[in-house]
Amino acid sequence: MDKISQSKAMVWMRDNSTGELKLIDSLQNINDIRYMSPNEWKMLKSSSELLVTANKDQNSEVLYRGRCIELSDWRAI
């Protein structure tokens, strides 16, 4: 991760039913506490995995891949 700017690295979610990747935002924006819309939150909850890529091209180098888990209910924040 040190070689790639957080503003260029992108976070994606994989749709659980279609397998399609959907862009969430840059890693920098998420790191800066970007709040998700209700629609984005719903899509995230039904995703099968999260990915971080080197840039906005979904076929670029995958820096991280992992399962999507809910750490807390959004109303808890």
C-alpha positions as CSV (number, residue, x, y, z in Angstrom):
1,M,0.0,0.0,0.0
2,D,2.9,2.4,0.5
3,K,3.6,2.6,-3.2
4,I,0.0,3.6,-4.0
5,S,-1.8,6.8,-3.1
6,Q,-5.0,6.3,-1.0
7,S,-6.6,8.9,-3.3
8,K,-6.0,6.6,-6.3
9,A,-6.8,3.3,-4.6
10,M,-10.5,2.4,-5.1
11,V,-12.9,0.3,-3.0
12,W,-15.3,-2.0,-4.7
13,M,-18.1,-4.3,-3.6
14,R,-19.1,-7.5,-5.4
15,D,-22.9,-7.9,-5.8
16,N,-23.8,-11.2,-4.2
17,S,-26.4,-12.2,-6.8
18,T,-24.8,-11.0,-10.0
19,G,-21.1,-11.0,-9.2
20,E,-20.8,-7.5,-10.7
21,L,-18.3,-5.1,-9.1
22,K,-19.6,-1.8,-8.0
23,L,-17.4,1.1,-7.2
24,I,-17.9,2.6,-3.7
25,D,-15.3,5.4,-3.6
26,S,-11.6,6.1,-3.2
27,L,-9.9,4.6,-0.2
28,Q,-9.0,8.2,0.9
29,N,-12.6,9.3,0.9
30,I,-13.7,6.3,2.9
31,N,-10.8,6.8,5.3
32,D,-12.0,10.4,5.8
33,I,-15.3,9.0,7.1
34,R,-17.5,9.1,4.1
35,Y,-21.1,8.3,5.0
36,M,-23.0,6.0,2.6
37,S,-26.4,6.7,1.2
38,P,-29.2,4.3,2.3
39,N,-29.1,2.7,-1.2
40,E,-25.3,2.2,-1.0
41,W,-25.7,0.7,2.5
42,K,-28.3,-1.7,1.3
43,M,-26.1,-2.8,-1.7
44,L,-23.1,-3.2,0.7
45,K,-25.0,-5.4,3.1
46,S,-25.9,-7.7,0.2
47,S,-22.4,-7.9,-1.3
48,S,-20.2,-11.0,-1.1
49,E,-16.8,-9.3,-0.8
50,L,-14.9,-6.0,-0.8
51,L,-11.9,-5.3,-3.0
52,V,-9.4,-2.5,-3.1
53,T,-7.7,-1.9,-6.4
54,A,-4.7,0.2,-7.4
55,N,-6.9,2.6,-9.4
56,K,-10.4,3.2,-10.9
57,D,-9.9,0.3,-13.4
58,Q,-11.6,-2.7,-11.8
59,N,-9.1,-4.9,-13.6
60,S,-6.1,-3.1,-12.0
61,E,-3.9,-4.7,-9.4
62,V,-6.0,-6.0,-6.4
63,L,-4.4,-4.7,-3.2
64,Y,-6.9,-6.3,-0.8
65,R,-9.8,-8.7,-1.1
66,G,-12.0,-9.8,1.8
67,R,-15.4,-10.6,3.0
68,C,-17.8,-7.9,3.8
69,I,-18.8,-8.0,7.5
70,E,-21.0,-5.6,9.5
71,L,-19.2,-4.2,12.4
72,S,-22.1,-2.3,13.9
73,D,-25.6,-1.2,13.0
74,W,-25.4,2.2,11.2
75,R,-27.7,3.7,13.8
76,A,-25.2,2.9,16.5
77,I,-22.9,5.7,15.1
